[in-house]
């Protein structure tokens, strides 16, 4: 009976969790791939910028990044990423700032995964591409990245699974996802173990299929060496 009154809220909270994970994951994949290209570029300045970004962000606590997005961008600089006249502007702003923080953080891990995948490609292939007159960008797009992504399917899967679990930290800036609802429920009921079990099961339901999917993709698209 205790969970009946929260059923709709639990579903809504996990819907927000999924939205956070999907949007942040998509942005992080694009941004992380761009950072990997910078770290592999023949231009020293680009390599330096990429390396600095990765080392700074990867070694900064995610909670701190989210708080910087909320208090630094929103409250100090006035960057809200939403229409201030909207009746849901605060909630929308918190959600989008959480997506920004999660994306920026996860991109550093995507970058290193993709870069390690590029390093698995035989150096002879890159040299052959250059001998054919391909530019660095063409070499990366046509030769290196397709093989790199196939080589790091499992590591990228692990990064995205970690991202799904990291969405719980968005509650620190008021995003109404699963962790925030769990906190509310544990404050309003004595059934702490029951509430924890329900939310733990919910995250298993979200992450286990991801692990199985990436395991299948790895077997399906593995690069033969």
N, C-alpha and C positions, 0 to 999 in steps of 0.2 A: 504493500500500500504506500510505503514511503516514497518509492520511486515513481508511482503513478502520477503524482502531481508535478514531478520534474521531467516527465517523459518528453514533452515538447521542447523544454529548455535544453535537455541533453542533446536531442537531435539538432537543434539550432546551433548549439555550441560546437558540436563536431562538424557541422556544415561550415562554420567560420574557420575552424581549424583546417579543413580541407582546402578552402579558398585561399587561406594564407600560404599553405604549402604549395599549391599549384602555381599561384601567381609568383611567389618568391622563387620557386624552383625554375620557372621559365626565364625570369629575369636573370637569375644567377647563372644559368647555363650560357646565356648570351654574353653577359658581362665577363664571366669567367673565361670563356673562349677568347674574347677580345684581349683579356689580360695575358692569357697564355701566348697569344700571337705577339704581344708586346715583349714578353720575356724571351721570346725566340728571335725577335727582330734583329737585323744586322746593325741597327742604329743604337749606339750605347745609351743615349738619353732615354729612349723608349724602354730599353731593358732595365735601366735604373728606376724609372717611374713604376714599372710593373713590379719589380722586386720590392721596392719600398712599400707599395700598396699591400702586397701579400704579407710581408713580414709585420707591418703595423696592424693590419686588420685581423690577421689570423691569431695574433697574440694579445688581442684586446677582448675582454669578456663580452659576450653577446649582450648581456643585460646592460652593460655600460653603453654599448652602441645604441640600444633601443632607447635608453634614457637620454642620450645625446640627441637622438632624432626628435624625441618628444619635447624635452625642455630646451635644448639648444636651437633646433630648427623652428619648432612651433612657437614656444612661449617667448624665446629671446629674439629670434629673427623674424617671427611672424609668418614662417613658411608652413602652411597648413595643408596644401595639396588638395583643397576642396573649396567649394563655394561657402564663404562665411555666412551667407544669408540662408543657407539650407537648414531646415529644422533638425537634421541629423548630422550637422557639420562636425560636431565634436567626435562622434563615433566614427564617421567616415575618415576624418583626419587621423585619428588614432590607428585605424586599420591600415590606411595607406602608409603612414609613417612606420608601422610595424613591418609592412611588406618591404619598404625601403631598407630598414635596418637588417632584416633577415637576408635580403638579396645581397646587400653589400658584404655581409659577413660570409655567407655561403659561397659567393663568387671566388673568394680567395682559395677555398678548398677545391672548387671546380677547376680553377686555374692550374693548381699543382697536379691534379689528376690528369688533366688534358696534356700538360707539359710532359708528364712521365710517359703518357701514351705516345706522344711524338718521338720521345727518345727511344722507344722500342722499334721504330721504323729504321730499317737499314740505311746507313749513311750513303750507300751507293745509289739508292733511289733518289735521294735529294740531289746528289751530284749529277745524276742522269737527267733530272728535270731541269737543272740549271744549264746543262750542256745543250738542251733543246731550246733554250732561250726563254724559259718560263721565269717570270719575276718572282720575288719572294712571296707576294700575295697569291699568285697563281699556284706556286709550288705548295703553299700551305693549304689552299682550298681544294686542289685537285689530287694531290699526292699524299700529303702528311695527315691532315685532319680526318679524312675518311677512315684511314687505318688506325689512327690514334683513338678515335671514339670506339671502334670495335675492340681495341685492346684493353680499354679501361671501363667496360660496361659495368663490371662488378664494383670497382671503386666509386664510380659515379652513382651507382645505385645506393651504396653505403652513405654517400654524402647526402642524397635526397631523403633517405630514411632518417638520417640524423636531423635534417632540416624539419621533417614532419614532427619529430619529438621536440625540437627546439622551439616550435611554435608556442609551446606552453609558456615560454618566457614573455610572450606578448602581453600576458596579463599584467606585467609590471607597468605598462602604460595604459591600462584600462581597456584593452581589447577583450570583448566578451566571447572568448573561446573556451575550450574545454577546461583548462586549468583554473580559470577564474570562477567558473560555475562549480567546479569541485570544491574550491575553497569556500564558496558560499554555502554549499550543501553541508560540508563538514562543520561549519559554524552553527548550522541550524538543526543538526541532528547528532545523536550520539553514535550512530552506526558508521563509525569511521572506516572500519575494515570493509564493510559492504560498499560504501561509496568509492573507496579506493579500488576495490576489485572491479566495479562497473567501469570506471574510467581506464583502468589498466587493460581490461578486455577491449574497450573501444580503441585504444591505440594499437593493440595487437591486430585487431581487425583492419586497421588502416595500413600498418607497416608490413605485416606478413605477406599479403598479396604482392606488395612491391618487391620484396625479397625474392619471391617465386618468379615474378615477371622478369626481373633482371637476371636471375639465374637461367631462365629459359633463353633470353636474348643472348646471353653470353655463350651458351651452347650452340645457338642457331647461327650467330654471326662471328664466332671466334675466328681470329686470323691464324691461318696455318703457318707455322714457322719451319 
